[in-house]
Structure formats: structure tokens, C-alpha cells
Amino acid sequence: MRKPKALIFEISRPGRQGYSLPDCDVPEKPLDQLLPEPLRRSAAPELPELSETEVTRHFTELSTRNYGVDTGFYPLGSCTMKYNPKVNEETAALPGFACLHPCQPEETVQGALELLYNLEQGLKALTGMERFTLQPAAGAHGELTGLMIIQAYHRHRDDHKRNKVLIPLSAHGTNPATVSMAGYEVVQVPCDERGLVDLDALKTVADDTIAALMLTNPSTLGLFEEEIVEMAEAVHEAGGLLYYDGANMNAIMGYTRPGDMGFDVVHLNIHKTFSTPHGGGGPGSGPVGVTGRLVPYLPVPLVDRQGDKYYFNYDSSRSIGKVHAFYGNFGVVVKAYTYLRMLGGDGLKQASEDAVLNANYLMNRLKKTYHLPYDRTCKHEFVLSARPEKKKGAGAGDIAKALLDRGFHPPTVYFPLIIEEALMVEPTETESKETLDAFVWAMEEIARDIDEDAEKVARGPYHTVVGRLDEVRAARSPVLSWQNKPAKK
Ligand SMILES: *Cc1c(COP(=O)(O)O)cnc(C)c1O
């Protein structure tokens, strides 16, 4: 059903009100006693004047223009847009958690400390690490924290010539960005024809100038690095450490652990793997775990237990310091802990199984229509190439727009960089077969449309609120409120 739209854009009318307050029943102070003259407005603010009905309709209408996992399928590769169970919200909103103050004395927040402590035990069991900090607020923040720990470790050993970090060509964009930010030089390691890291190429660059190898396994191509043990040996023999970008843990929970593959440092994307909402800039959580020899470098404080008392432990002479105010994004941590406890070990394992099953089902159906450059069993995601479609006149970006017209959030496009016209699809475990089938039909229909009239597809979308945006300008010079004048160029 089409909703009737107001014929005019500006709906404010002088004198309309959305509230009514009772008359003041205490003596009013003169204004100059409340606010000094220079801080007072000289004229009343120009605010829209609207009734409560109009305000409610306006914001409800705006909220329907947002796309999220609660409104539809969201196969954004590498981002793990899985369903966020609503019970997570309930626990995080419990007054005993939500109304805490970070400066409260330890003996009054024992429950919160126990939760932090228990979540750490869970993450240790899943990854095979010795200890975790829960401070970092995102994956990229975890990466920086991890590299700072690695840097502190080498410096403490007076090993100052290590100025490089190895990264495979299939890496997520945050990896090279983090390496540069930590003051290291990026050295890219090529992939072989299987899409896996080229072990021989890795061995030739692994020398005594490398601080670390940064890797996600399975890779962003959704492929498991089968030679990870040999890779770890090569890096360790050269005196380097192994950093695990754990944003792709969704595929392997309960099956294998980065610690068992030889990794020394791990970050997890709690807002991906542990089902806390993300997008739009946060808040997220990117805990960092390390093996025994790196524990002294972790940020302070850690939560420890003495008898049945939990406490913040600041006792560390080699710590890199704090990387976040207080103890991290506590609300997000409560949600992640809820997810962990609701599923338990077997449930997490099943989540990974289903994520891999869904991805392989979708991959095998879509490869009949689209080009699949690395045709191997995938893990949680896979990458198609729209190169043939691009030649016909509509590429990955155009297919993404055509999906918007059909009510789907598109896959990640143009990434990873080693695949031309990449479409990176991650269905996650929380989607039904019916949803996956509907997505396949939409993709097949788009392929037929491109065969018939590629130019028409390339001019889409046709049914969205806005069409093709100037994405760079929208990011660089955003206009965040409506103004009754044209936006500045
Ligand atoms: C999402 C992601 C990151 C970055 O995580 P943020 O929380 O967005 O900073 C890093 N690596 C991989 C592989 C990712 O998918």
C-alpha cells in the first residue's frame, strides 16, 4: 500500500505544540540569577512547531527508512550481520548493570566484575589464549592494541630492528591501516591460485625485520588457510609473532582455536560473532587475548579473583597502559556474555556449523549463475566476481543497487581487492532456507535483467527513497540537519 505523502515539505506551523506543562507552582527566580547575561540567547531558537501526532509520525516514518537485520536479509560479507537475540537487550538493561557508575567501590559491583571475569574465561576457552583485555571498543581498536602489545614485547627484548608487519593480499582494510598507525611498514604477501597465502612467498619475506604476521583464518575469501601451522613456524623461526584478526571466528567456534594454530595475539569482534548490534559507528567491543609470554603487556586493569572476591588488578610493570576509559563498553560486554551463556559450548559450535552450511548452500546455488573465482568448500562466506556482468554493462555496484530495489541489503562489494568486481556474501547462521532461496531468485532475476538490458540495471535503483548518492561528498561534508537553504557546495 502506498502511503499518502504530505504535499508540502515544511510541516511546521506557528503556534502548534507537542507538549503542555503545568504552571510553575514554586517562586520563579529572575533570569539573571539563573544564567549570566553572556550565556543567554538574544532571540528565541528557531524550532519546528508541531503537534505530538506530527512529531510521532515524522520520526516513525524516518525509522522505516532504515535497513537492519531486524527488517531484512543482510549478507554483508566480513561484517557478520547476524540476528541480535532480544534477550541480550533485556539483560543489558537490568538496573543492576545499566545503572552502575564506573567509579563505584569494588565491593558494590561484585556482580559486574564476576561477569567480566566469566566472559574472559569463555573467550579464553574459545580461542586458546591465556588472558584477555575487554577494553578495546572495536575490531580495529583491538588490532591497534594487539600491535602495541607486540611492539612492547620486541622493545622489552631490545629487538629494535623489527619495523615490518606481513599482511596477506586478501586482508581486511583495517589491517594495513592499523599497521601504519602503529608505525610499522606494511609488507604484502601474495596469495596462490587456490586463494590461500603463498607459503613460499611468505618464507622469503619472513626475516629478522618482521614484527608480526597479521592474518584472519578463514580469510576474507571465506577459505581456511590449510598451511597455517607451517606459516606459524616460519614466522616464529624468524622471531616474529602471529596476530589473529578474529573477526571471522563465526566459522570456527568449537572446531579449532587460533591458539592451537600458533597465534600469539587475537582480537575478537564481539559485535559480529557474539551477536551484539553494530553498524553506524558503534558501540562495539574488540577484546584482545594473548598467550602467556605477552600477558605482562596487556592494558590495565585486569579483573582477578581472590577467594570469592573479584577486584581490578593494576599490578603490571610492563603494561601498555589503558586503551579505553574505565573497562570498555560494558553494556556490549553484558550482551555478549548473555549470548555465550544462552548458547553454551555446543550452541556456539552449532552456530558455526550452520553459518558454514548456509554459506555453502548459497554459494553452490549462486555459482550456477555467477562466476566463483575460488571454487572450494567455503567457511562462513564466499566471494563472487561480477566481471562477466561488468563486461555486459552492469558490475558489482549495479547489482548491489538492483538488490536494494528488491528489498535486500547487498553483499560487500569491491572487496577483497584481489577479486575484480567482488561480491562478498556472508549469509550467517540465523537465516532460514526460504530467505536464502528468495535471495537466490533475486540474484538470478538481476542476471537475466543484465542480459536483457544492462544499461537499465546500471541506472537503478528505481524504488528507493534516494538514488545514487555522492558517497564521498556524503562522508566528507555531511549535512546532518535540514536547513531551509541549499547545502553548501
Ligand atoms: C569487521 C572487521 C574488522 C574491523 O572491525 P571493526 O569493529 O569494524 O573495527 C577487521 N577485520 C575483519 C576481517 C573484519 O571483518
Ligand as a Chemical Component Dictionary entry (heavy atoms), coordinates in Angstrom:
data_LIG
# 
_chem_comp.id                   LIG 
_chem_comp.type                 NON-POLYMER 
_chem_comp.pdbx_formal_charge   0 
_chem_comp.three_letter_code    LIG 
# 
loop_
_chem_comp_atom.comp_id 
_chem_comp_atom.atom_id 
_chem_comp_atom.alt_atom_id 
_chem_comp_atom.type_symbol 
_chem_comp_atom.charge 
_chem_comp_atom.model_Cartn_x 
_chem_comp_atom.model_Cartn_y 
_chem_comp_atom.model_Cartn_z 
_chem_comp_atom.pdbx_ordinal 
LIG C1 C1 C 0 34.952 -6.005 10.696 1  
LIG C2 C2 C 0 36.337 -6.449 10.516 2  
LIG C3 C3 C 0 37.390 -5.733 11.117 3  
LIG C4 C4 C 0 37.205 -4.409 11.825 4  
LIG O1 O1 O 0 36.319 -4.440 12.872 5  
LIG P1 P1 P 0 35.618 -3.063 13.378 6  
LIG O2 O2 O 0 34.897 -3.454 14.618 7  
LIG O3 O3 O 0 34.713 -2.647 12.268 8  
LIG O4 O4 O 0 36.691 -2.071 13.636 9  
LIG C5 C5 C 0 38.659 -6.245 10.983 10 
LIG N1 N1 N 0 38.912 -7.362 10.270 11 
LIG C6 C6 C 0 37.917 -8.069 9.666  12 
LIG C7 C7 C 0 38.264 -9.312 8.901  13 
LIG C8 C8 C 0 36.601 -7.622 9.764  14 
LIG O5 O5 O 0 35.632 -8.281 9.148  15 
# 
loop_
_chem_comp_bond.comp_id 
_chem_comp_bond.atom_id_1 
_chem_comp_bond.atom_id_2 
_chem_comp_bond.value_order 
_chem_comp_bond.pdbx_ordinal 
LIG C1 C2 SING 1  
LIG C2 C3 SING 2  
LIG C2 C8 DOUB 3  
LIG C3 C4 SING 4  
LIG C3 C5 DOUB 5  
LIG C4 O1 SING 6  
LIG O1 P1 SING 7  
LIG P1 O2 DOUB 8  
LIG P1 O3 SING 9  
LIG P1 O4 SING 10 
LIG C5 N1 SING 11 
LIG N1 C6 DOUB 12 
LIG C6 C7 SING 13 
LIG C6 C8 SING 14 
LIG C8 O5 SING 15 
# 
